[in-house]
Each structure stands twice: as structure tokens, then as C-alpha cells.
Amino acid sequence: MQTRRLGNSDLHITPIGIGAWAMGGGGWAFAWGPQDDAESIGAIRAGVDAGMNWIDTAAIYGLGHSEEVVAKALEGVTPKPYVFTKCERCWDESGQILKRLKRDSVRKECEDSLRRLKLDAIDLYQIHWPEPEEDIEEGWETLARLKEEGKVRWIGLSNFSVSQMERIAKIAPITSLQPPYNLLAREIETETLPYCGRNGIGVLAYSPMHSGLLTGKMTRERIASMAADDHRQKRPQFQEPLLTRNLALVERLREIGARHGRTPGEAAIAWVLRKPEVTAAIVGLRSAEQLNGVIGAAAFRLTAEEVKEIEAERGA
């Protein structure tokens, strides 16, 4: 699988990486419902065996559980893929989610992630959300210190705006930005992608299939039967009046993908990867079987005409 350099780093990553959000399991505010750890471990190992050389997780996913699952999956794996994780979202003893970017908190979060992941250094450490906004400079300065100390190799951001990136870029160079980007969420195209392109900031697009909605396997029945703690049920794109339009778009993706022996999900990911500013896309996996519906996106490129077809359907 071909690789691309991530921003100003020495990391050369594959076009798709393994997303571990759902691997955090159920029982917390932004869960995807129950998840079997053995399935998660199988998914990670299958992805690595297929050539994917990086995993993206976060401390908050499953309140630390996702990082622990990643560590278990990588036991005995050689060479190990790069591991990316995030700070800023914390939780208290009751599971209440907190937003913290103070120096002492970020340092503790880093140490906790290193322990859970069983790593000596985190390959890419990211601020998950720019909240509280008044503390983003303090948080970013702390990440820069952690890099100097060798606890993390490179530092990046997630969900930051251009104006917020401009504020902290004065403190230390930004290796990467992780924004949501897919056919149903295109807000970054106007300002964010051009800014990253001009400043050599790598872009790791998350939710390229809009949390499973564009995979070709999502139906009204499946949405209705989601677990009570699956946060996707509450999102507008999974509900009417948007759902009917979105499922029609999936059928267009299915038709285009079929011409190349690809799935709708692979067509959706290829649409994200068509942008030169996008270094790679994060693909969430919950089982080894799901890999077959996404792995082909790494080498799949849509033609200009196919992009126009998709745009026409989306605008209908």
C-alpha cells in the first residue's frame, strides 16, 4: 500500500487508517452500542495484515477502554503500526465528560494514555477539541513540551478552525489536523483545506462514510434497531427528512463502485481522498469482516465524471 508523508513529520502513512472510536464499547455518552473486544482485536490485526500502518484512537473512547483494546491487539505485532491518540476530553468517577486543556491535566492525560497503550512514546498526540477555547494556547504549549521530552513524537489537532490554528501556530508547528469530512459534511472545503495546504499541515479526515451511513449497509430498519446507547440515532443525517436523500446518494455510490468492483463505502472514501490536501482517511472498524468493504479505497480513484455524478445526486 502506498504511503504519504503526514505534514511536517517523518511519518509516512497509508491512505486509510484504522479508527477505534466504536472499539470503546457501550455505556458512555458517545458510544456506538456494545462492542466485543475480540472482534475489535481481530479488526485491528486484519487491518494491519492488509497493510494499514496507523491506528487512531482517543482517551475518551469508552473512557479509556479503546486505548486498552488497541494495546491488546498490538501485543506481539511486528512491526507495530503508528498509534495516534488524543487529549482534552476527560471524565470523572461518574463517567461525566469534562473539557480540560490546563497544563497539569494534559500531562496526566498523556501519562495515562501511555500506560493504557503500553507505549514509551505516542506517535501523534492530538488535542481532541478546542475546548475550553481560552486554554488552547496553554494546551498546545504543553503538547510542544511533551514532544521535546520525547513522550510524544509529533503533535496535531482535531476539530480546530483556521482562526484557532493561526493562534497556536505561533507557539509550535502543527503537524496535522483531524476534521470531519465526507459527502454529507463539507464545511472544511472553503477555508480549512486551503489553509492546511498552504501551511503544510497534514489532514486526517475522520468519518469519511459519515459514521457508517454511506457504507451501503445502513437501512431504516438497522437504524431503528440500534442499541439505546448508540449516539447515531440522534443525529440529523440518520433521521428524516435527510435520511431518504442520503440513502438515495448511497445507491448512486453503489452504482459507481460496482463499475470497479468496489463497495459504496469505498466510493465514499475515494471521494474524500480525491482532495490533494487530504493525507489520509480514518476508517472505523468493528470486525475483520468489515475490512472487505473498505480496504479497496486505498487504491481506488474516482474519475472526474464520476465525481460529477456524485455531486449531481447529492444536489438533487
C-alpha positions in Angstrom: 0.0 0.0 0.0 1.4 3.4 -0.9 2.1 6.0 1.7 2.1 9.7 2.1 4.1 11.9 4.4 2.0 13.4 7.2 2.5 17.1 7.3 6.0 18.1 8.7 6.6 14.8 10.3 8.7 11.8 9.4 5.6 9.6 9.4 4.7 8.1 6.1 1.1 6.7 6.4 -1.2 4.7 4.3 -4.2 6.4 2.6 -6.6 4.8 5.1 -6.0 4.1 8.8 -7.9 2.1 11.5 -10.4 4.2 13.5 -11.0 2.9 17.1 -13.9 5.0 18.3 -16.5 2.3 18.3 -14.0 -0.1 19.9 -14.5 1.8 23.1 -17.7 -0.1 23.5 -21.0 0.9 25.1 -22.1 2.7 28.3 -20.8 6.2 27.7 -22.1 9.4 26.2 -20.9 9.0 22.6 -20.9 5.2 22.3 -21.8 3.2 19.2 -23.5 0.5 21.3 -22.0 -2.7 22.7 -18.8 -4.0 21.1 -17.0 -7.3 21.5 -13.3 -6.8 22.4 -12.3 -9.9 20.5 -14.0 -8.5 17.4 -12.1 -5.3 17.8 -8.8 -7.0 18.2 -9.5 -9.1 15.1 -10.3 -6.0 13.2 -7.1 -4.2 14.1 -4.9 -7.2 13.3 -6.7 -7.8 10.0 -6.2 -4.1 9.1 -2.5 -4.3 9.9 -2.1 -7.5 8.0 -3.8 -5.8 5.0 -1.2 -3.1 5.1 -2.8 -0.3 7.1 0.1 1.2 9.1 -1.7 3.5 11.6 -4.4 3.5 14.2 -6.3 6.5 15.5 -7.9 6.4 19.0 -8.6 8.7 21.9 -8.6 8.6 25.6 -12.3 9.4 25.8 -13.4 6.5 23.6 -15.0 4.2 26.0 -13.4 6.2 28.9 -10.0 4.7 28.3 -11.2 1.3 27.0 -10.4 1.8 23.3 -6.8 2.5 24.2 -6.6 -0.6 26.2 -8.1 -2.7 23.4 -5.5 -1.2 20.9 -2.7 -2.2 23.3 -4.0 -5.8 23.5 -4.4 -6.0 19.7 -0.8 -4.9 19.2 0.8 -7.4 21.6 3.4 -9.4 19.6 2.7 -7.5 16.4 5.9 -6.6 14.5 6.4 -4.1 13.1 3.8 -2.2 15.0 1.7 0.4 13.3 1.8 4.0 14.3 -0.5 4.9 17.2 -2.3 8.2 17.3 -4.4 9.3 20.3 -5.9 12.5 21.8 -6.2 14.5 25.0 -8.6 17.2 26.3 -11.7 15.1 26.8 -11.6 13.7 30.3 -14.1 12.1 32.7 -14.8 11.9 36.4 -15.6 9.0 38.6 -19.3 9.0 37.5 -18.4 9.0 33.8 -19.3 12.7 33.3 -17.3 14.1 30.4 -15.1 17.1 31.1 -13.2 19.5 28.8 -9.7 20.3 30.0 -6.6 21.9 28.5 -4.7 23.1 31.5 -1.1 22.0 31.7 -1.3 19.6 34.6 -4.4 17.9 33.1 -2.8 17.4 29.7 0.4 16.0 31.2 -1.6 13.5 33.3 -3.7 12.5 30.3 -0.6 11.8 28.3 0.9 9.6 31.1 -2.4 7.8 31.4 -2.6 7.1 27.6 1.0 5.9 27.6 0.1 3.5 30.3 -3.0 2.2 28.7 -1.4 1.9 25.3 1.8 0.3 26.8 3.9 2.7 24.8 7.1 4.6 25.5 6.1 7.4 23.1 2.9 8.3 21.3 3.5 8.7 17.5 0.9 11.6 17.1 -0.7 13.3 20.1 -3.7 15.5 19.3 -5.9 18.0 21.1 -9.3 16.4 20.6 -11.5 19.6 20.7 -10.5 23.3 21.1 -12.3 23.5 24.5 -12.2 25.4 26.7 -11.2 27.8 23.9 -9.4 30.2 26.3 -7.0 27.4 27.2 -5.9 26.3 23.7 -2.6 28.1 23.9 -1.8 26.5 27.2 -2.8 23.1 26.0 -0.7 23.4 22.8 2.3 24.7 24.6 2.1 21.6 26.9 2.0 19.3 23.8 5.1 21.0 22.5 6.9 20.4 25.8 5.8 16.7 25.7 7.3 16.5 22.3 10.6 18.0 23.4 10.6 15.5 26.3 10.1 12.5 23.9 6.8 11.4 25.4 5.2 12.1 22.0 6.8 12.2 18.6 4.5 14.6 16.7 1.6 16.9 17.7 -1.6 17.7 16.0 -5.1 19.0 16.3 -8.7 17.8 15.8 -11.8 19.9 15.2 -9.9 23.3 15.1 -10.9 26.2 13.0 -8.5 28.2 10.9 -8.5 31.1 13.3 -7.7 28.8 16.2 -4.9 27.2 14.3 -3.5 30.6 13.5 -3.4 31.4 17.2 -1.4 28.4 18.3 0.8 28.1 15.2 2.9 30.9 16.8 3.8 28.5 19.7 4.8 25.4 17.8 4.4 24.0 14.2 1.2 22.0 13.6 1.8 18.5 12.1 -1.8 17.6 11.4 -5.5 18.4 11.6 -8.2 15.9 12.1 -11.6 17.3 10.8 -14.8 15.5 9.9 -15.1 15.3 6.1 -17.4 13.3 3.9 -20.1 13.8 1.3 -22.6 15.0 3.9 -20.1 17.2 5.9 -18.2 19.5 3.6 -17.6 22.6 5.8 -13.8 22.3 5.7 -13.6 22.8 1.9 -13.9 26.6 1.9 -11.2 27.7 4.4 -9.7 24.8 6.3 -8.4 22.6 3.5 -6.8 25.5 1.6 -5.2 26.7 4.9 -3.7 23.3 5.6 -2.5 23.0 2.0 -0.7 26.4 2.2 0.9 25.6 5.5 2.0 22.0 5.0 -0.4 20.6 7.6 -1.5 17.0 7.1 -5.2 16.3 7.0 -6.6 13.1 8.6 -10.2 13.1 7.6 -12.5 11.4 10.1 -15.9 9.9 9.4 -15.4 9.5 5.6 -18.5 7.3 5.5 -20.5 9.5 7.9 -20.4 7.0 10.8 -21.5 4.1 8.6 -24.3 5.9 6.8 -22.6 5.7 3.5 -21.3 2.1 3.7 -24.3 0.7 1.7 -25.3 -1.5 4.7 -27.3 1.1 6.6 -31.1 0.8 6.3 -34.0 2.4 8.1 -34.6 -0.9 9.9 -31.0 -1.1 11.1 -31.1 2.5 12.4 -34.4 1.8 14.2 -32.9 -1.3 15.9 -29.7 0.4 17.0 -28.8 0.0 20.7 -30.2 2.6 23.1 -26.7 4.0 23.7 -25.8 4.3 20.0 -25.5 8.1 19.6 -26.0 7.9 15.9 -29.8 7.6 16.3 -30.0 11.2 17.4 -28.0 12.7 14.5 -30.0 14.6 11.9 -28.5 12.7 8.9 -29.8 9.4 10.3 -33.3 10.9 10.5 -36.0 12.2 8.2 -36.2 14.3 6.1 -32.5 13.9 5.4 -32.4 10.1 5.6 -34.3 9.5 2.3 -31.9 11.8 0.4 -28.9 10.2 2.0 -30.0 6.6 1.1 -30.5 7.7 -2.5 -27.0 9.0 -2.5 -25.7 5.7 -1.3 -27.4 4.0 -4.2 -25.5 6.3 -6.6 -22.3 5.3 -4.8 -23.2 1.7 -5.1 -23.7 2.0 -8.8 -20.4 3.8 -9.4 -18.5 1.5 -7.1 -19.9 -1.6 -8.9 -18.3 -0.5 -12.1 -14.9 -1.0 -10.5 -15.8 -3.9 -8.2 -15.9 -1.6 -5.2 -18.4 -1.0 -2.5 -20.4 2.1 -1.8 -18.2 2.7 1.2 -15.1 2.5 -0.8 -16.6 5.0 -3.3 -17.4 7.4 -0.4 -13.8 7.1 1.0 -12.4 7.6 -2.5 -14.4 10.8 -2.8 -12.7 12.1 0.4 -9.2 11.1 -0.8 -9.7 12.9 -4.1 -8.7 16.2 -2.4 -4.9 16.7 -2.6 -4.9 18.3 0.8 -6.2 15.2 2.4 -3.3 13.0 3.5 -5.5 10.0 4.6 -8.9 9.0 5.9 -9.8 7.3 9.2 -11.9 4.2 8.7 -13.7 2.9 11.7 -13.7 -0.9 12.0 -15.7 -3.2 14.3 -14.8 -6.6 12.9 -12.3 -8.2 10.5 -15.2 -8.8 8.1 -15.8 -5.1 7.7 -12.4 -4.7 6.2 -13.5 -6.2 2.9 -15.9 -3.2 2.4 -13.2 -0.5 2.8 -9.7 -1.8 2.0 -10.1 -1.2 -1.7 -10.4 2.5 -1.2 -6.7 2.8 -0.6 -6.0 2.4 -4.4 -9.4 3.4 -5.8 -9.7 6.8 -7.6 -12.9 8.2 -9.0 -12.9 9.8 -12.4 -13.8 13.4 -12.9 -17.1 12.3 -14.5 -17.9 10.0 -11.5 -17.3 12.9 -9.1 -19.8 15.0 -11.2 -22.3 12.1 -11.0 -22.0 12.1 -7.2 -22.3 15.8 -7.0 -25.4 15.8 -9.1 -27.0 13.2 -6.9 -26.1 15.0 -3.7 -27.6 18.2 -5.0 -30.8 16.6 -6.1 
